[in-house]
Amino acid sequence: MFSSDTCEWATPQALFDELNRVFNFTLDPCASPENAKCRSFYTIEDNGLERDWGGHRVFMNPPYGKTISQWVKKAHDEAYHALTVALLPARTDTKWWHSYCENRFYVLLKGRVNFSGKGSAPFPSAIVLFADIPKEAK
């Protein structure tokens, strides 16, 4: 039930558009030319994990496979240089969730996301904000 031929789950356009109205994204670091949501994007060949995201407003829907913890850590580490909004499986029982998401602002999405080309996800999802929030705003 939780396996798939691919770990790529293309973001539904309506969900992206709703978030983009608020955040005005400039970079999609986990994309293909077919599913990129921003003018600037990195493909698997570009390896967004090794690129600098500084100065961007990042929308991240990472591969949901074994590397997801690396992507979430990257968003966490880049928070001081780049605001990142991530669409993630709400795996609140995982080490990566507790290490990188638990103390961030997040919204658990109601129902299951209907991913482009795959149908409804077999897991709950969350939107997680990775940003450096000044101490006076906390």
C-alpha positions as CSV (number, residue, x, y, z in Angstrom):
1,M,0.0,0.0,0.0
2,F,2.8,2.4,0.8
3,S,5.1,1.4,-2.1
4,S,5.2,2.9,-5.6
5,D,7.1,2.5,-8.8
6,T,8.5,6.0,-8.4
7,C,9.1,8.2,-5.4
8,E,7.9,11.3,-7.3
9,W,4.5,12.6,-6.5
10,A,3.7,15.6,-8.7
11,T,2.1,18.5,-6.8
12,P,-1.5,19.3,-7.6
13,Q,-1.5,22.6,-9.5
14,A,-4.3,24.1,-7.4
15,L,-2.5,23.4,-4.1
16,F,0.7,25.0,-5.5
17,D,-1.2,28.0,-6.8
18,E,-2.8,28.6,-3.4
19,L,0.6,28.5,-1.6
20,N,2.3,30.5,-4.4
21,R,-0.3,33.4,-3.9
22,V,1.1,33.8,-0.4
23,F,4.8,33.0,-0.8
24,N,5.6,33.9,-4.5
25,F,8.1,31.0,-5.0
26,T,11.2,31.4,-7.1
27,L,12.8,27.9,-6.9
28,D,11.6,24.3,-7.2
29,P,14.7,22.2,-6.1
30,C,13.1,18.8,-6.7
31,A,11.7,18.9,-10.2
32,S,11.7,17.6,-13.7
33,P,11.1,19.8,-16.7
34,E,7.6,18.2,-16.9
35,N,6.5,19.0,-13.4
36,A,8.5,22.1,-12.3
37,K,6.4,24.6,-10.5
38,C,8.9,27.5,-10.7
39,R,10.8,29.2,-13.5
40,S,14.0,28.2,-11.7
41,F,14.3,24.5,-10.8
42,Y,16.7,21.7,-10.3
43,T,16.4,18.3,-11.8
44,I,17.7,15.0,-10.4
45,E,20.8,15.6,-12.6
46,D,21.3,19.1,-11.1
47,N,21.1,17.6,-7.6
48,G,19.3,20.2,-5.6
49,L,20.7,18.8,-2.4
50,E,24.1,20.1,-3.4
51,R,23.0,23.5,-4.7
52,D,22.7,26.7,-2.7
53,W,19.1,27.9,-2.2
54,G,20.1,31.2,-0.7
55,G,17.9,34.2,-1.6
56,H,15.1,32.1,-3.0
57,R,11.6,31.5,-1.9
58,V,11.5,27.7,-2.3
59,F,8.7,25.3,-2.9
60,M,9.8,21.8,-2.2
61,N,7.9,18.6,-2.8
62,P,10.8,16.1,-2.4
63,P,11.0,12.5,-3.6
64,Y,9.1,10.5,-1.0
65,G,11.7,7.6,-1.0
66,K,14.8,6.9,1.1
67,T,16.3,10.4,0.5
68,I,13.4,12.3,2.0
69,S,15.2,12.9,5.3
70,Q,18.1,14.4,3.3
71,W,15.7,16.8,1.6
72,V,14.0,17.8,4.8
73,K,17.4,18.4,6.5
74,K,18.4,20.5,3.5
75,A,15.3,22.7,3.9
76,H,16.0,22.9,7.7
77,D,19.6,23.9,7.1
78,E,18.8,26.4,4.4
79,A,16.2,28.2,6.5
80,Y,18.7,30.9,7.4
81,H,19.2,31.8,3.8
82,A,16.0,30.7,2.0
83,L,12.4,30.5,3.0
84,T,11.1,27.0,2.1
85,V,7.6,25.7,2.1
86,A,7.5,21.9,1.8
87,L,4.7,19.5,0.9
88,L,5.6,16.4,2.9
89,P,4.0,13.1,4.0
90,A,2.9,13.7,7.6
91,R,5.1,11.0,9.0
92,T,5.1,12.2,12.6
93,D,6.5,9.0,13.8
94,T,9.8,9.3,12.0
95,K,13.2,10.6,13.1
96,W,13.3,13.2,10.3
97,W,10.0,14.6,11.3
98,H,11.0,15.0,15.0
99,S,14.5,16.3,14.0
100,Y,13.5,18.9,11.4
101,C,9.7,19.5,11.3
102,E,8.4,19.2,14.9
103,N,9.5,22.7,15.9
104,R,8.5,24.4,12.7
105,F,5.2,25.9,11.7
106,Y,3.2,23.2,9.9
107,V,-0.3,22.5,8.8
108,L,-1.7,19.0,8.6
109,L,-3.9,18.8,5.5
110,K,-7.4,17.5,5.8
111,G,-8.1,14.4,3.8
112,R,-5.6,13.0,1.3
113,V,-3.8,15.0,-1.4
114,N,-4.8,14.0,-4.9
115,F,-1.4,13.9,-6.6
116,S,-1.2,14.7,-10.3
117,G,-1.0,11.4,-12.2
118,K,-1.2,9.1,-9.1
119,G,-4.5,9.8,-7.5
120,S,-5.1,10.1,-3.8
121,A,-2.1,9.5,-1.5
122,P,-2.1,6.5,0.7
123,F,-0.8,8.8,3.6
124,P,-1.7,12.1,5.2
125,S,0.2,15.2,4.2
126,A,1.5,18.4,5.7
127,I,2.7,21.8,4.6
128,V,5.9,22.7,6.6
129,L,7.5,26.2,6.7
130,F,11.2,26.4,7.1
131,A,12.2,30.0,7.7
132,D,14.5,31.9,10.0
133,I,12.1,33.8,12.3
134,P,13.7,36.7,14.2
135,K,13.7,36.2,18.0
136,E,11.4,39.2,18.5
137,A,8.7,37.6,16.3
138,K,8.8,34.3,18.2
